[in-house]
Amino acid sequence: MRREDIVTAARGWLGTPYRHQASRKGAGCDCLGLVRGVWRELIGPEPQPVPPYSPDWAEVTGEDTLLAAARMYLVEKPVSAAKAGDVLVFRMASGVPAKHCGVLSAPGRIVHAYWGRAVVETRLVPWWQRRAVAAFSFPGVED
């Protein structure tokens, strides 16, 4: 799988409305739903069903569920080594579980599901850069 294919797949979701826990291109998705959709498009069926989760799951459980799941199915690398097509995972504040993810689309750009809006491609501004805690490649990515 080529990095360009991942970026093209992620950009195919642009404009998809934000819908908590959804993962359907054009109909609705959240940040995890976007990554799940790219996985299905390029790799195939998801490796396991995603259990239901509330919008405040991280605050309620205090567990790093998103980060743990990424570590099971994706290939971790240093954030500083992330390239277009890699998944970035973010902590919204220090000391809390990681709760957001997106696909790096170019140097300094990311495709992600923006809470309350839609899937967008935005600049990876310093606010986001400071919150990136992990980076992952999809399995089988050619470097």
N, C-alpha and C positions, 0 to 999 in steps of 0.2 A: 504494500500500500504506500502510495506517495503522499507526502505532506500537502501537496497542492490539492489532492483529492479530498483530504480532510477539510481544508479551508473552504473549498468549493461546496462541500456538503454542509458545513456550518453556515455559510452565507446563504444557502438555500432556505434556511429557516428565518432569515431576516423578515421582520414584519409580523411574525407569528405572535399573536397576543399572549401576554403573560397569563397563565392559568396554573395555580398551585397544583402540583403533583401530576400534571398532564405531560404528555409526550407525543403530540400529534402535529406534524408540520402543517402550518396554515390555520390550524384550529386552536391550538394552545399548548404552552409548555412553561415549565419553570427552568431554572438553570440546570438542574439534574436531568430534566426531560430533554433538553437540548443535547446534552452529551449522550444520553441514551439513544436518541434519534440518530445521531451521527454514527454511533456504534452499529445500530441495526442496518443503516444504509450501507456501511462499508465492510462490516465484519459478519453480520448475520444476527440471529436471535440473541437476545440478552442472556447472559449467563445464569441469571436467577431473577425471579420476580422481585419487584421493589415493594416492600411492605408499606402500608399506609403511614403517612407522617403528617403531623400538623404543622402549620407555619412556624410555630414556636418550639418545634421538636428539640432543637439544640439547647434552648434555655431550660426546658423541662427536664431533659435527661442529663445534660452536661457531658454527654458522650461524643466523641469525635467520629461519629458514624460515617459521615461523608468521606473523611480522610481514610478511615479504615477500609471502606469499600473500594476507593480508588487504589489503595495499595494491594488489594486482592486481585484486581482485574487489569490494571494499567501498569506501565513500567516507570518507576519513579526515577527522577533525575534532579539535580540541583536547580533551583529556580533560575539561577544565573545562566544555566545552559539551555533553557527553554527556547524552542524554535517555533516558527509557524506550524500549526497543526497539533501542537501540544496542548494539554489541558492544564490550566492553572486553577489552584484551589486557594480560597481566601478565608481568613479570619476577619470578621467585621470589627473586632476589638481584641486587645491583648488578653490572653488568659481564658478566652471562650472557645468553644468548638468551631472548627471550620464549617462555614455554612453557605458558601457561594462558590461557583465554578464557571468557567468559560473556556473557549478555545482561542488560543493565540492565533491571530490571522495574518499578522505581519509584525515586523519589529515595532513595538510600541502600540499595537492595536489588538483588540479583543472582541470576539463575538460572544455575547452572553444575553441571557433573559433578564431584562431589567424589571424589577419588582413593580407591579402595577401598570406597566406599559406594554412592552413587546420585546422580541429579540432584536437587538441592535448591535451595530459594530461601532465601537467607541475607541478613543485614545486610552491607552493604559497610563493614565496620569499618575503623578506621584502618590496621590491618595490611594489608588489601587495597588501600585507597586509596593507600598509599605505593608499592605495587608496580604500579599501573596506569600503563602507558607509552604507550598509544595507545587511541583510540576511533574507531569506525567506524559509519556508517549502512549499512544494506542499500541497494542501488540502488533508486531509485524511491520512497523513503519520503517521505510528505507531512509537512511540518513545520507 
